[in-house]
């Protein structure tokens, strides 16, 4: 116990002797190639945990990787020695002579290192295990115009890639965004097979001038015949001319090589009936801009039509090194009154980067003819045909059509069987009618055009439920008109009630727009009830008139 205490006291007393007295800095290779990684090691002859060298001074001339720390303690012949090592990977992009400055740790400083960086030739690079090629399309851009920057990493296919890291390219005053995932392919260069890893970046400059895209750097390890080797590569920087927005340009800035507007109609006919829905789809396609840059297409309002926009869909893709964006917008048009209407021209300004001046994408005007609806609310009763008496003059002038009528005699036994079957059917019908009230008393089902449908509308009106009211109204219109498409429009066209048209228009405005429209749902139910009674009375009068004419 006493001996252990003495040893501890001796160790405490000797601790000041272990303080760091020397700090050394070294590199694993000198000279190095431009774009080649090397390792800088800083060693202290003590165990240091609370302090480390400041490597931020290297950022001016080098690409600085992460710093790793290791420490060890050796006891040889009773002598204790400790050491702390800091290792950091460095790389410089250009040839020349560089100075790695001195570092200070725990009050001890290292000596600076003179480093020589030699230029890497492209021909010698292609004979190595890895190299990088970069390109951009188009070679010059306008502010906010989208270009595609392509990075291709070539790796010797005869060697196994253990791990690696490819840095991200950089450009001041610009946004660089990866496009899709990286792709892999193979190429033969001078009879040597390479694995090619391709990455694409969307480049959008925000400031005019000559800017440089700093090429990415690859650092990794490969293996051949159980031998591991470090490998690195660096691409060539690319200078890009960024042109400013012209001073005389007005409107939304849309720089592109090509902009096109297209439309599709369903149905395609230029003549439609009142209440028949029309779907108009407008497609905007632009080259060299992103989907976020595409402007909204304003659909001009046409009196006599109601327009209901659907959701817009936008996307972009890269093809042959160019960005292609597209926006699709659909509109539902409902003609209200007969007549001839002209939909005005749609005109979109954009800046043509090929000819350096403003251009226009257009959709020409279109003329539509709206005719009255041929779908009445209720079918008219067929008139009873009266015998026509021809005058003597008509008999003498009009040739007589002679028709041959063949009579078929029905066997007596077939008539008896038919009468018996008809009698059995009548008996079955009477029994069914007697039982039916008991089965349906618990839950009456509304029939087409029955007051139960209007009662359902009244319930939604009392609850002030606009959405439920509109759905029930659509079902009621389908029952009355027998139409599955544009049933409400067919119902309104047949009733021809201006006040009812206005109230339902207010209801649609409340449902399909942000306007806070006040709608009297009870008034709509009352107008439908009055129209139903009037239609029934008119129908009965017409039938009686036809009978007694």
Number of C-alpha atoms within 10 A of each C-alpha: 5 6 8 9 9 11 11 11 12 11 11 11 10 11 10 9 11 13 15 19 13 15 22 18 21 17 18 10 13 14 14 19 22 20 28 21 27 20 15 17 18 22 20 24 20 22 18 18 9 7 9 17 14 11 14 9 13 14 12 9 15 19 15 18 15 9 14 11 14 12 16 12 12 11 9 7 6 7 7 10 14 17 16 20 21 17 19 17 18 20 23 22 23 15 15 13 11 14 12 18 14 16 20 16 19 17 10 13 17 18 14 14 15 12 16 16 20 17 13 18 10 13 8 9 14 18 13 14 18 23 24 24 18 20 19 21 18 15 14 14 23 22 20 25 26 26 27 26 25 18 24 20 23 23 25 19 16 13 17 15 17 12 11 14 12 15 12 16 17 15 18 13 13 17 15 22 15 15 15 11 9 12 11 12 10 13 14 9 10 8 7 12 15 21 19 21 16 18 19 23 19 23 22 24 25 16 17 17 15 11 17 14 21 18 21 22 24 21 20 17 16 20 15 11 7 8 7 14 13 16 19 22 26 28 22 17 17 16 15 20 16 21 17 14 16 13 6 7 12 12 8 13 18 23 27 22 17 18 25 15 19 14 14 12 14 11 13 11 10 12 13 20 19 26 28 19 19 18 20 18 16 19 18 21 21 24 21 29 27 22 19 11 17 19 13 12 16 9 16 11 11 14 12 17 16 17 19 15 15 12 8 13 12 16 14 18 14 17 9 7 18 19 21 21 22 21 21 18 19 20 19 16 19 21 25 21 17 16 13 13 16 12 15 15 12 16 14 20 16 23 23 17 18 10 9 12 13 16 16 15 17 15 16 12 10 11 12 15 16 21 17 15 17 11 18 16 21 14 9 10 11 8 12 11 7 7 6 6 8 10 9 8 8 10 11 10 9 9 8 8 5 6 6 5 6 6 6 6 6 8 8 9 8 9 11 11 11 12 11 10 11 12 12 11 11 11 10 11 11 10 10 11 10 10 10 10 11 9 10 10 9 8 7 10 11 13 10 16 15 13 12 15 19 18 13 17 23 19 14 18 20 11 12 15 13 18 14 16 22 19 12 17 22 19 17 23 24 21 18 20 22 17 17 12 13 17 24 22 24 25 24 21 22 19 19 11 13 10 12 19 17 13 18 20 15 17 21 18 17 17 15 10 11 8 10 10 14 11 20 15 22 16 15 22 20 14 15 19 14 12 17 16 11 13 16 13 12 12 16 13 12 14 16 11 11 14 10 7 8
